């Protein structure tokens, strides 16, 4: 894999014909170290956010040993790469064969579930094992998040109470989990969710060994500047102290975006300009999926050699390379007003759900990869902050309206 001191240097040296996934393992390692230092429990990396080997190795090098896996390929990937890893199969709905293989072939003992049917499957496919760690996914509000995750999974009310009681009878350790939603902007969302989960535990009258507060920890996108992560940790720590769980209960979290978003950026080339519309060689069917389909505005900068006058910024909308009209990213993305065909743009914070969501639709989807040593465009961990000038303009996309 190519290595370069910066995204700008890469462009100036190679003028790539394909879009480029830029990897910053040092950023993933820094984020993982922050969570390991500050979170008062176990940190599970959510593999689905970015399973690239360079990112996995960086997170592991930082000291992460727990991994949130959601499929058999993820189970096999982590078990094969890290013999010392501990795996938690946190998808609430699993194929019977996946449960069986995870338990017997890979030694997985932690399984999430949100229904009586799933409980019956886990018990049956593990042969009534007595060493199961069963984690009940509770439905909670997603009102504080950019992307709500409350509609698909989670037991609520009387159903959750019954499931907690039934699972307790089969679990060596019983846990509860929830997910407040992706890119959650309000630290108090965890307190609200933990209080609601605590009430269900009280009604069920069961002992609980594990509280998993899930993911949702944010990155610093333009227009979505979250409070410091310290505030999130404080809310979780304080709420955990009031929950009706065992005194020695374990506290878990499952950050994905927060560990890997800053560890990736994406370089694209402008193929055409029509007034305020830029046509790129990647888009909504590729690594910019979230900009097209989830309303995110990535930080962006034009990659040009230094020198020349600073140009005023202009709001642009973007289109990807496919022939589908929904391959569009309305932004607005603020870039130098004289951007033209052949220019290169770098989008930051694509390390989470960027390359992972890219498709081969319409024959596109081929990429180059490179490891770069410069800082992320924005950072929650103090890794960025220098503003480059002149021809290499840092044009942070400014948001007007949209999701919060």
C-alpha positions in Angstrom: 0.0 0.0 0.0 1.3 3.5 -0.9 2.4 5.7 1.9 2.6 9.5 1.8 3.3 12.3 4.3 -0.1 13.9 3.5 -3.1 13.8 1.2 -1.8 16.8 -0.6 1.6 15.2 -1.2 -0.1 12.1 -2.6 -2.1 14.2 -5.1 0.9 16.2 -6.2 3.1 13.1 -6.6 0.7 10.8 -8.4 -2.4 12.6 -9.7 -4.5 9.5 -9.1 -7.0 8.5 -11.7 -9.2 6.6 -9.2 -10.7 7.8 -5.9 -8.3 7.2 -3.0 -9.2 5.9 0.5 -6.7 7.6 2.8 -6.0 5.7 6.0 -4.6 7.3 9.2 -4.0 4.5 11.6 -2.4 6.9 14.0 -5.8 8.6 14.4 -7.6 5.4 15.1 -5.0 4.5 17.7 -5.2 7.9 19.4 -9.0 7.6 19.6 -8.9 4.1 21.0 -6.4 5.1 23.6 -8.6 8.0 24.6 -11.6 5.7 25.2 -9.5 3.1 27.0 -8.2 5.9 29.4 -11.5 7.6 30.0 -14.3 5.0 29.7 -14.9 3.4 33.1 -15.3 -0.1 31.7 -14.6 -2.3 28.7 -14.3 -0.8 25.2 -15.6 -3.0 22.3 -14.7 -1.8 18.8 -17.7 -2.1 16.5 -16.0 -3.8 13.5 -18.8 -2.9 11.0 -17.7 0.7 11.1 -14.4 0.0 9.4 -12.9 -3.6 9.2 -9.8 -2.5 7.3 -6.8 -4.5 8.6 -4.8 -1.3 9.1 -7.6 0.2 11.3 -8.1 -3.1 13.2 -4.4 -3.3 13.9 -4.3 0.3 15.1 -7.2 -0.3 17.5 -5.6 -3.5 18.8 -2.2 -1.8 19.2 -3.9 0.8 21.4 -5.0 -2.0 23.7 -8.6 -2.8 22.6 -9.2 -6.5 23.1 -13.0 -6.7 22.9 -14.7 -6.6 19.5 -18.4 -6.1 18.7 -19.0 -8.4 15.7 -22.3 -8.7 13.8 -21.8 -11.5 11.3 -19.8 -14.7 10.7 -17.3 -13.0 8.4 -16.6 -10.5 11.1 -16.2 -13.3 13.7 -13.8 -15.1 11.5 -11.9 -12.0 10.6 -11.2 -10.9 14.2 -10.6 -14.4 15.6 -8.1 -15.1 12.8 -6.3 -11.8 13.2 -6.1 -11.5 17.0 -5.9 -14.7 19.0 -6.3 -12.7 22.2 -9.5 -11.0 21.1 -12.8 -11.5 22.9 -15.8 -11.5 20.7 -19.3 -10.3 21.4 -21.9 -11.3 18.7 -24.1 -8.2 19.1 -26.5 -8.6 16.2 -29.9 -9.3 17.8 -31.0 -11.6 14.9 -28.7 -14.4 13.8 -28.8 -17.4 11.5 -28.9 -20.7 13.4 -25.7 -21.7 11.6 -24.0 -18.5 12.7 -24.9 -19.1 16.4 -23.7 -22.7 16.1 -20.4 -21.9 14.4 -19.7 -18.9 16.6 -20.1 -20.9 19.7 -18.5 -24.2 18.8 -15.8 -23.1 16.2 -14.8 -19.7 17.5 -15.5 -19.9 21.3 -18.0 -17.0 21.3 -20.0 -16.9 24.5 -21.6 -13.4 24.3 -24.8 -13.2 22.3 -27.2 -10.3 22.0 -30.9 -10.9 21.5 -34.2 -9.0 21.6 -36.9 -11.7 21.3 -38.0 -15.0 22.8 -37.5 -16.7 19.4 -33.9 -15.6 19.4 -33.4 -16.9 22.9 -34.8 -20.3 21.9 -32.4 -20.3 18.9 -29.4 -19.6 21.0 -30.2 -22.2 23.6 -30.9 -24.8 21.0 -27.9 -24.2 18.7 -25.5 -24.1 21.6 -26.9 -27.3 23.0 -28.2 -25.7 26.1 -24.8 -24.4 27.1 -24.3 -23.2 30.7 -21.7 -20.6 30.0 -23.7 -18.2 27.9 -23.5 -14.4 28.3 -26.9 -13.2 27.1 -27.3 -9.5 26.4 -30.9 -8.2 26.0 -31.2 -5.4 23.5 -33.6 -2.8 24.9 -35.5 -0.3 22.7 -34.7 3.3 23.7 -35.4 6.7 22.1 -33.2 7.8 19.3 -34.4 11.4 19.4 -30.9 12.8 20.2 -29.1 11.2 17.3 -28.4 12.2 13.7 -29.3 8.6 12.6 -32.0 6.9 14.7 -31.6 3.2 15.3 -34.7 2.5 17.4 -37.0 1.1 14.7 -35.4 -2.2 13.9 -34.2 -3.8 17.1 -35.0 -3.7 20.8 -37.5 -5.2 23.3 -39.7 -2.8 25.1 -42.2 -2.8 28.0 -43.7 -6.1 29.2 -41.9 -7.9 26.4 -38.5 -6.8 27.7 -39.4 -7.7 31.3 -40.5 -11.2 30.2 -37.4 -11.7 28.1 -35.1 -10.6 30.9 -36.7 -13.1 33.3 -36.5 -16.0 30.7 -32.9 -15.2 29.7 -31.8 -15.1 33.3 -32.6 -18.8 33.6 -30.3 -19.7 30.7 -27.5 -17.2 31.3 -24.3 -17.6 33.2 -24.2 -13.8 33.0 -27.1 -11.6 32.0 -26.7 -8.2 30.3 -28.7 -5.4 28.9 -27.8 -3.2 26.0 -29.2 -0.4 23.9 -28.2 2.0 21.2 -29.2 5.7 21.4 -28.5 6.2 17.7 -25.6 7.0 15.5 -23.8 10.4 15.8 -25.6 11.3 19.0 -25.3 15.0 19.8 -26.6 15.0 23.4 -24.7 13.3 26.3 -27.9 13.1 28.4 -29.3 10.6 25.9 -27.3 7.9 27.7 -28.7 8.9 31.1 -32.2 8.8 29.8 -31.7 5.4 28.2 -30.0 4.0 31.3 -32.8 5.2 33.6 -35.4 3.6 31.3 -33.4 0.4 31.2 -33.0 0.4 35.0 -36.8 0.6 35.4 -37.3 -2.5 33.2 -34.7 -4.4 35.3 -36.6 -3.4 38.5 -39.8 -4.7 37.1 -38.2 -7.9 36.0 -36.6 -8.5 39.4 -33.5 -10.1 38.0 -29.8 -9.7 38.7 -27.8 -8.1 35.9 -24.1 -8.6 35.3 -23.4 -6.4 32.2 -24.6 -3.0 31.1 -23.7 -2.3 27.5 -24.3 1.4 26.6 -23.7 0.7 22.9 -22.3 3.1 20.4 -23.4 6.4 19.0 -20.4 8.5 20.2 -20.0 11.3 17.7 -17.4 12.7 15.4 -17.0 16.5 14.7 -18.7 17.0 11.3 -19.4 20.6 10.0 -22.6 21.8 11.5 -22.6 18.8 13.9 -20.1 19.9 16.5 -20.8 17.8 19.6 -19.9 18.6 23.2 -16.6 17.3 24.5 -16.5 13.5 24.9 -15.7 13.9 28.6 -19.3 15.0 29.1 -20.6 11.8 27.5 -18.4 9.7 29.8 -19.6 11.7 32.9 -23.3 11.1 32.1 -22.7 7.4 31.6 -20.6 7.0 34.8 -23.1 8.8 36.9 -26.1 7.0 35.5 -24.4 3.6 35.9 -24.0 4.3 39.7 -27.8 4.5 40.1 -28.8 1.4 38.0 -30.2 -1.6 39.9 -27.4 -4.0 38.8 -24.9 -6.1 40.7 -22.2 -4.1 42.6 -19.5 -5.7 40.4 -21.5 -5.5 37.2 -19.4 -4.8 34.0 -19.9 -1.6 32.0 -19.3 -1.9 28.2 -19.4 0.5 25.3 -19.3 -0.2 21.5 -17.8 2.8 19.7 -17.4 2.5 16.0 -17.6 5.9 14.4 -15.8 7.5 17.3 -12.8 5.3 16.9 -12.4 5.3 13.1 -14.1 8.3 11.5 -11.0 10.5 11.8 -8.8 7.6 10.6 -10.0 7.9 7.1 -10.5 10.5 4.4 -11.4 10.3 0.7 -9.8 12.0 -2.3 -12.0 12.5 -5.4 -11.4 14.3 -8.7 -13.7 16.8 -10.3 -14.8 15.5 -13.7 -17.0 18.4 -14.6 -18.5 21.7 -13.3 -21.9 23.1 -14.1 -22.2 26.5 -12.3 -22.6 25.4 -8.6 -22.6 21.7 -9.3 -19.5 19.6 -9.3 -19.5 16.1 -10.9 -17.0 13.8 -9.1 -15.5 10.4 -9.7 -17.1 9.0 -6.5 -20.4 9.7 -4.7 -23.5 8.3 -3.0 -23.0 4.7 -4.2 -19.4 4.9 -3.0 -17.5 6.2 0.0 -19.7 9.3 0.2 -22.9 7.3 0.9 -23.6 9.2 4.1 -23.5 12.6 2.4 -26.1 11.4 -0.1 -28.4 9.3 2.0 -28.0 10.4 5.6 -27.5 14.2 5.2 -24.0 14.4 6.5 -21.7 17.2 5.3 -18.1 16.0 5.4 -15.3 18.5 6.1 -13.8 19.2 2.7 -10.7 20.9 1.2 -9.3 21.5 -2.2 -5.9 19.9 -2.7 -3.7 22.3 -4.7 -0.1 23.2 -4.7 0.7 26.1 -2.3 1.0 29.5 -3.8 -1.3 32.0 -5.5 -4.1 34.1 -4.1 -6.6 32.8 -1.7 -10.0 32.4 -3.5 -13.3 33.2 -1.9 -15.5 30.2 -1.0 -18.6 29.3 -2.8 -21.4 26.8 -1.9 -21.4 23.7 -4.2 -23.7 20.7 -4.6 -22.1 17.5 -5.6 -22.9 14.6 -7.9 -21.4 11.2 -8.1 -20.3 9.4 -11.3 -23.2 7.0 -11.8 -26.1 7.7 -14.1 -28.6 7.6 -11.2 -30.0 11.0 -10.3 -30.2 10.1 -6.6 -26.4 10.0 -6.7 -26.4 13.5 -5.3 -24.9 15.2 -2.3 -26.7 18.6 -1.7 -24.4 19.8 1.0 -23.7 22.7 0.7 -20.0 22.1 0.5 -17.9 25.3 0.6 -14.9 25.2 -1.7 -12.8 27.8 -3.5 -15.0 29.6 -6.1 -12.6 28.8 -9.0 -12.7 25.0 -8.6 -12.6 23.3 -12.0 -12.4 20.0 -13.8 -9.2 18.1 -12.8 -9.1 19.5 -9.3 -8.9 17.1 -6.3 -11.0 17.4 -3.2 -10.4 15.6 0.1 -13.4 14.8 2.3 -12.5 14.1 5.9 -14.1 11.8 8.5 -14.9 9.0 6.0 -13.1 6.4 8.0 -16.5 5.3 9.5 -18.9 3.7 7.0 -17.1 5.2 4.0 -15.3 2.4 2.1 -17.4 -0.1 4.0 -20.6 1.0 2.2 -19.1 1.5 -1.2 -20.7 -0.5 -4.0 -19.8 -1.4 -7.6 -23.0 0.0 -9.1 -22.8 1.1 -12.7 -19.3 -0.3 -12.9 -17.8 2.2 -10.5 -16.3 1.4 -7.1 -12.7 0.7 -7.8 -10.3 2.6 -5.4 -6.8 3.1 -4.6 -5.6 3.0 -0.9 -2.9 4.9 0.8 -1.6 5.5 4.4 -1.0 9.2 5.1 0.7 10.7 8.1 -1.0 14.1 8.3 -3.7 15.1 10.8 -7.4 14.5 10.2 -9.4 17.5 8.9 -11.3 17.8 12.2 -10.7 16.0 15.5 -12.4 15.3 18.8 -9.0 14.2 20.2 -6.8 17.3 19.5 -5.1 15.8 16.4 -6.0 18.6 14.0 -6.2 22.4 14.2 -3.6 23.7 11.8 -5.1 25.7 9.0 -3.2 25.5 5.7 -3.4 28.5 3.5 -2.9 29.8 -0.1 -3.5 27.3 -2.9 -4.1 24.4 -0.4 -7.3 25.8 1.0 -9.0 24.3 3.9 -12.6 24.8 3.1 -14.6 23.4 6.0 -18.1 22.7 4.7 -20.6 25.0 6.6 -24.0 23.6 7.1 -27.3 25.4 6.7 -30.2 23.4 8.1 -30.6 19.7 7.7 -30.5 17.0 10.4 -29.1 17.8 13.9 
